[in-house]
Amino acid sequence: MIKEHDCVVLLQDLPEENLKAGDIGMVVHIHQGGAGYEVEFMTLAGETLCVATLMAGQVRSVTRHDIAHVRERVVV
């Protein structure tokens, strides 16, 4: 079960937010017992990129087998 302040992995690209599948965010609010989430996405320097409202199927919990990967932010 995903809880507030858990890190989650985005499962699909969100072009309108300039996010890609695999980006990692932090849950800042849970809607309707886990039907959806408000997820904050940040740079590694701590700059908030966006807070996105996502359905449960758009994110998954981080697992102990995941490896973080860095990509440079593209400003459009």
Secondary structure, DSSP 4 states (H G I P E B T S, - for coil): ---TT-EEEE-S-BGGGTB-TT-EEEEEEEEGGGTEEEEEEE-TTS-EEEEEEEEGGGEEE--TT------PPPP-
